[in-house]
């Protein structure tokens, strides 16, 4: 696919990714508040919540790279983290 076509495809994809990231961002805010109190009370992080937020940040990074023309690789909506969370550190 040519660069011009790929550039035009970024407009609707940017709107779509923006909506998805906004919805997930609201969920991440609630999960973050949950994690704050969970860690404050129990003294350890919730592994599932940390993985979810890590996946969100990885998706956000991938979308930013695509939308700023740093790459032509379209982001997938899989929430697969780019880097694993560290749960051994306390």
C-alpha positions in Angstrom: 0.0 0.0 0.0 1.3 3.5 -0.8 2.2 6.1 1.7 -0.6 8.4 0.6 -3.2 5.7 1.1 -1.7 4.8 4.4 -1.8 8.4 5.5 -5.5 8.7 4.6 -6.3 5.5 6.5 -4.8 7.0 9.6 -7.7 9.5 9.9 -10.5 7.1 10.6 -8.2 4.7 12.4 -7.1 7.6 14.7 -10.7 8.4 15.5 -11.4 4.7 16.2 -8.3 4.2 18.3 -9.1 7.5 20.2 -12.5 6.2 21.2 -11.1 2.9 22.3 -8.3 4.5 24.3 -10.8 6.9 25.9 -13.0 4.1 27.1 -10.1 2.0 28.3 -8.6 5.1 30.0 -11.8 5.5 32.1 -11.5 1.8 33.1 -7.8 2.3 33.9 -8.6 5.2 36.2 -10.9 3.0 38.2 -8.4 0.2 38.3 -5.7 2.6 39.3 -7.8 3.8 42.3 -8.4 0.1 43.2 -4.7 -0.7 43.0 -3.8 2.3 45.1 -6.0 1.1 48.0 -5.2 -2.5 47.5 -1.5 -1.8 47.7 -2.0 0.5 50.7 -4.0 -2.0 52.6 -2.3 -5.3 51.7 1.2 -4.0 51.0 1.5 -5.7 47.6 0.3 -5.0 44.0 -2.6 -6.8 42.4 -1.0 -8.7 39.5 -4.0 -8.8 37.2 -4.7 -5.1 37.5 -1.0 -4.2 36.9 -1.0 -6.4 33.8 -4.2 -4.7 32.5 -2.7 -1.2 33.0 0.6 -2.3 31.5 -1.3 -3.5 28.4 -3.2 -0.2 28.2 0.0 1.8 28.3 1.6 -0.5 25.7 -1.4 0.0 23.4 -1.3 3.8 24.0 2.4 3.8 23.0 1.8 1.7 19.9 -1.1 4.1 18.8 1.1 7.2 19.4 3.9 5.7 17.3 1.5 4.9 14.5 -0.4 8.2 14.6 2.9 10.3 14.7 4.2 8.5 11.6 7.1 6.8 13.5 6.0 3.5 12.1 3.5 2.1 9.5 2.7 -0.9 11.6 -0.9 -0.7 12.7 -1.5 -1.3 16.4 -3.5 -4.3 17.5 -6.1 -4.1 20.1 -4.8 -7.1 22.1 -3.5 -5.2 25.2 -0.3 -7.3 25.0 2.3 -5.6 27.1 5.5 -4.6 25.4 7.4 -5.2 28.6 6.5 -7.6 31.5 5.6 -6.2 34.9 8.0 -6.8 37.8 6.2 -8.5 40.7 9.2 -9.7 42.5 10.3 -6.3 43.7 8.7 -5.1 47.0 
